[in-house]
Amino acid sequence: MKKAYDILNEMLSRGDIVAVRGAKGVFVVDVPYANLLDISEQQIIQEANPLAVFGFATAMNYHGLTDVISKAVYVIHFHDGERSGRLPLGTSPEDWVDVDFPSPGKPKKVENTHIHWGDIDSKWDFGVMVGYSAGLPIYVTDRERTLLDALRAPDKCGGIAKVLTAWKEADDCDLDRLVSYADRFDIKNLKQRVGYVLESLGRSHAAFDTWRSSLQRGGSVKLLASEPYSDTFSAEWNLSLNVPPPVLAILERD
C-alpha cells in the first residue's frame, strides 16, 4: 500500500495526474498521450462510487426519453448494493477474492456539476444495465425502469409533462418487462398510475385485470402525488387526474 501511495504522490508532483475537485480519491490522467477522449461527470462519479447507478433525469437523457438537458446528475445508491451481484466495472469476481469493495463515495458536486443522490432499498435493486459514457462503461437504469422511476418521482425528471411525453414516445419499450418491474415494486398506487397511462396510450396487458381487482376502495390515488386532488377522475383506476388538461392531453392517441 505504501508503494502505491508513493507512486501516486510522485505522479501528482509531476503533474501526470490531477485530483478531481469534489470527488475524493479520484484522479484524472493529465498527459497528452492519454487524453484521447473527454472525461465525463458520469465516469468520475462511477469511479467515486463503483456500484452507483445513474437514474431519473440522467437516465432519461441517456435513453433519449427527454429533450431536457439537466444541469445536475441524478444517481441511485442501493443499500447493500454489493448483494445485487454487480461488480466495479472493468473487474471480475476473481479480483475481489478476500478483498473488500472500495468504500463508496457520494460527491455532492464534481467541478461545477451538482449531483443528486437517491438512497433506495436493495429490494428495489433491479432494472440496471451497463451503458457507456464517452466510451467507458457506467451503470444506468434501463428504459423500462427509467420510465417507472420517472412516474414515481416526476420532480427528478423535469416534471410530469416531460414524464408523460416520455411514456408516449417510448412505444417500443418492453411491456412485459415494464409490468414485471411494476410488480416487483409492489406499490399499488404505482400500478394504478402505470395502468392508467398505458391504457390511455392504447396499450394493454393481462396483468391489468389483476391490478384492478386489488385497488384500494374508499379513497382515490392522485396521478401526481405532490399536487391537490382534482375532480377529474378515472373510475376504472380509482385515480384522481390532478394535472392541467393540456398535460393530460399528452396521453391522447394521435
C-alpha positions in Angstrom: 0.0 0.0 0.0 2.8 2.4 0.8 4.4 1.8 -2.6 1.1 2.7 -4.3 0.8 5.9 -2.3 4.4 6.8 -3.2 3.7 6.3 -6.9 0.5 8.3 -6.6 2.3 11.2 -4.9 5.1 11.1 -7.5 2.6 11.3 -10.3 0.8 14.2 -8.6 4.1 16.1 -8.1 5.0 15.6 -11.8 1.5 16.8 -12.9 0.8 13.4 -14.6 -2.5 13.2 -12.7 -4.8 15.8 -11.3 -7.2 15.4 -8.4 -10.9 15.9 -9.3 -12.4 18.7 -7.3 -15.3 17.3 -5.2 -14.5 13.6 -5.7 -12.2 12.5 -3.0 -9.7 9.8 -4.2 -10.5 10.3 -7.9 -7.7 11.5 -10.3 -7.6 12.3 -14.0 -4.6 11.5 -16.1 -3.3 14.7 -17.5 -0.7 13.8 -20.1 -1.1 14.5 -23.8 -0.8 10.9 -25.0 -3.5 9.7 -22.6 -6.1 12.5 -23.3 -7.8 10.8 -26.3 -11.3 11.3 -25.1 -13.1 13.8 -22.8 -13.8 12.8 -19.3 -17.5 12.9 -18.4 -19.0 13.6 -15.0 -20.6 10.1 -15.1 -17.2 8.5 -15.4 -15.9 10.4 -12.4 -18.9 9.6 -10.3 -18.8 5.9 -11.3 -15.1 5.9 -10.2 -16.0 7.5 -6.9 -18.8 5.1 -6.3 -18.3 1.9 -8.4 -21.7 0.4 -7.7 -23.7 3.6 -8.2 -26.4 3.6 -10.9 -27.4 6.6 -13.0 -31.2 7.2 -13.0 -34.1 9.6 -13.2 -33.4 12.6 -15.5 -29.8 11.4 -16.2 -31.1 8.0 -17.4 -33.9 9.7 -19.4 -31.2 11.7 -21.2 -29.2 8.5 -21.8 -32.1 6.7 -23.4 -33.3 9.6 -25.4 -36.6 9.9 -23.5 -36.4 13.7 -23.0 -35.1 16.8 -24.7 -34.3 18.5 -21.4 -30.6 18.5 -20.6 -30.4 18.5 -16.8 -27.9 20.8 -15.1 -27.4 18.1 -12.4 -26.6 14.4 -12.4 -29.0 12.0 -10.7 -27.5 8.9 -9.1 -29.1 6.0 -7.3 -27.3 4.3 -4.4 -28.8 1.0 -3.5 -28.4 -0.1 0.1 -26.2 -3.2 0.3 -25.7 -2.8 -3.5 -22.9 -5.5 -3.4 -25.6 -8.1 -2.9 -27.0 -7.5 -6.3 -24.1 -9.2 -7.9 -22.7 -6.0 -9.5 -19.0 -5.5 -9.5 -16.9 -2.4 -10.1 -16.9 -2.1 -13.9 -13.8 -3.5 -15.6 -13.2 -6.1 -12.9 -14.1 -9.8 -12.4 -15.1 -11.8 -9.4 -11.6 -13.2 -9.1 -10.3 -9.6 -8.5 -12.3 -9.4 -5.2 -11.4 -12.7 -3.6 -10.5 -11.8 0.0 -10.6 -8.1 -0.9 -13.2 -5.6 0.3 -15.0 -3.4 -2.2 -13.8 0.2 -2.1 -15.7 2.5 0.3 -18.4 4.2 -1.9 -18.1 8.0 -2.1 -21.1 10.3 -2.6 -19.7 13.5 -4.0 -22.2 16.3 -3.9 -20.5 18.3 -6.7 -17.9 17.4 -9.3 -16.2 20.5 -10.6 -19.3 22.7 -11.4 -21.9 20.0 -11.7 -24.3 19.2 -8.8 -25.0 15.6 -8.0 -28.3 14.4 -6.5 -28.1 11.1 -4.7 -31.1 8.9 -4.1 -30.8 6.1 -1.5 -33.1 3.2 -2.4 -33.7 -0.1 -0.6 -31.8 -3.1 -2.0 -35.2 -4.9 -2.6 -35.7 -2.5 -5.5 -32.3 -3.1 -7.0 -33.3 -4.3 -10.5 -33.6 -2.9 -14.0 -29.9 -1.9 -14.2 -27.8 -2.2 -17.3 -24.3 -1.4 -18.4 -24.2 1.7 -20.6 -21.4 3.9 -21.9 -20.3 7.4 -21.3 -17.6 8.8 -23.6 -16.6 5.3 -24.4 -16.3 3.9 -20.9 -18.9 1.7 -19.1 -21.3 3.0 -16.5 -24.3 1.6 -14.6 -27.6 3.1 -15.6 -31.3 2.1 -15.2 -32.7 0.5 -18.3 -35.5 2.1 -20.3 -38.4 0.4 -18.5 -37.0 1.0 -15.0 -36.4 4.6 -16.0 -40.0 5.1 -17.1 -41.3 3.7 -13.8 -38.9 5.9 -11.7 -39.9 8.9 -13.7 -43.6 8.2 -12.9 -42.7 7.7 -9.2 -40.7 10.9 -9.0 -41.5 13.4 -11.8 -39.7 16.2 -9.8 -36.4 14.4 -10.6 -37.2 14.1 -14.3 -38.3 17.5 -15.5 -41.9 17.5 -14.3 -45.0 15.4 -15.1 -45.4 16.8 -18.6 -42.0 15.6 -19.6 -42.6 12.3 -17.9 -45.9 11.7 -19.8 -44.3 12.7 -23.0 -41.5 10.1 -22.4 -44.1 7.4 -21.8 -45.9 8.3 -25.0 -42.8 8.3 -27.1 -41.5 5.0 -25.6 -43.9 2.9 -27.6 -41.2 0.4 -28.3 -40.5 -0.4 -24.6 -40.8 -4.0 -23.5 -44.3 -4.1 -22.0 -43.8 -7.4 -20.2 -40.6 -6.2 -18.6 -42.2 -2.9 -17.5 -45.2 -4.8 -15.9 -42.9 -7.2 -14.2 -40.9 -4.3 -12.7 -44.1 -2.7 -11.5 -45.0 -6.0 -9.8 -41.6 -6.1 -8.2 -42.0 -2.6 -6.8 -45.3 -3.9 -5.4 -46.7 -0.4 -4.8 -50.4 -0.3 -5.5 -50.6 3.4 -6.4 -47.7 3.0 -8.9 -49.6 0.2 -10.6 -52.7 2.4 -10.8 -50.7 5.1 -12.5 -49.0 2.7 -14.8 -52.2 1.0 -15.8 -54.0 4.3 -16.4 -51.1 5.8 -18.5 -50.6 2.6 -20.6 -54.3 2.1 -21.3 -54.6 5.8 -22.2 -51.9 5.2 -24.8 -53.8 2.2 -26.2 -51.6 -0.5 -24.6 -53.0 -3.4 -22.6 -51.6 -6.3 -20.6 -53.2 -9.3 -18.9 -51.9 -8.1 -15.5 -54.1 -5.1 -15.6 -57.2 -7.0 -14.5 -55.3 -8.4 -11.5 -54.1 -4.9 -10.6 -57.6 -3.5 -10.8 -59.1 -6.3 -8.6 -56.8 -5.2 -5.8 -57.5 -1.4 -5.9 -58.0 0.3 -2.6 -61.6 1.4 -2.2 -62.9 4.3 -0.3 -60.3 6.8 -1.4 -58.6 7.7 -4.7 -54.9 7.9 -5.5 -53.5 11.0 -7.3 -51.7 10.8 -10.6 -49.3 13.5 -9.3 -48.7 12.9 -5.6 -47.4 16.4 -4.9 -50.5 18.2 -6.1 -54.0 18.5 -4.6 -56.8 16.2 -5.6 -58.8 17.1 -8.8 -62.4 16.3 -9.7 -61.2 14.9 -13.0 -61.2 11.2 -12.2 -60.6 7.7 -13.7 -63.1 5.5 -12.1 -61.6 2.4 -13.7 -58.2 3.0 -12.0 -59.6 4.9 -8.9 -57.2 7.7 -9.9 -57.5 11.5 -9.5 -56.2 13.0 -12.7 -54.8 16.1 -10.9 -52.8 17.6 -13.7 -53.8 20.5 -16.1 -55.9 19.4 -19.1 -53.1 20.3 -21.6 -50.7 18.0 -19.7 -53.3 15.2 -19.6 -53.9 15.6 -23.3 -50.3 14.4 -23.9 -51.7 10.9 -23.5 -54.2 11.3 -26.2 -53.6 9.0 -29.1 -52.5 10.6 -32.4 
